[in-house]
Amino acid sequence: MTQKYTQLFVRITIATAFLSAVADRIGLWGAPGSKYASWGNWENFMAYSNQLNFFAPDLLKEPLAILATLLEVVFAVLLLIGYKTKTTAKLSGLLLILFAVTMTVAFGIKSTFTYSVWIGAGACFLLANMETYYCSLDNYLKKVNYGTENQHSGVRA
């Protein structure tokens, strides 16, 4: 498999992992306790998030859960469309490292392996080091800008 398809695969898998976690928080994978749900609803996710963020004042616990959820959605969309991919991949990796560290402190290192958080972070950082992103808005805009620059300089594209 070439780098062209590998980066696309990595973008899609990271994005779907983020979106799957968010879907679980709003009950799309089933009710609490069902076969495919880890949380099954926002309340159960909040209880989990509060355990992760035990160090935070109570006033900040729900905003932290909301922020994490919003970041996961935004990063997923940006990765799927391939916009600002380098930056998004780096920020996604940092978010996953934050998750991994808080999970390790709150529940022990095994929990991070169960959810492959370190692997996800590593994939994000590998993605951030790629030069081009096939089938992406970044690539499209690069081509459009290259054509525009050549038109202005008198060079034919």
Sequence and secondary structure as in RCSB ss.txt:
>XXXX:A:sequence
MTQKYTQLFVRITIATAFLSAVADRIGLWGAPGSKYASWGNWENFMAYSNQLNFFAPDLLKEPLAILATLLEVVF
AVLLLIGYKTKTTAKLSGLLLILFAVTMTVAFGIKSTFTYSVWIGAGACFLLANMETYYCSLDNYLKKVNYGTEN
QHSGVRA
>XXXX:A:secstr
  HHHHHHHHHHHHHHHHHHHHHHHTTTT STTSTT SS SHHHHHHHHHHHTTTS HHHHHHHHHHHHHHHHHH
HHHHHHTSSHHHHHHHHHHHHHHHHHHHHHHH HHHHHHTTHHHHHHHHHHHHT S  TTSHHHHHHHHHHHHHH
HHHT   
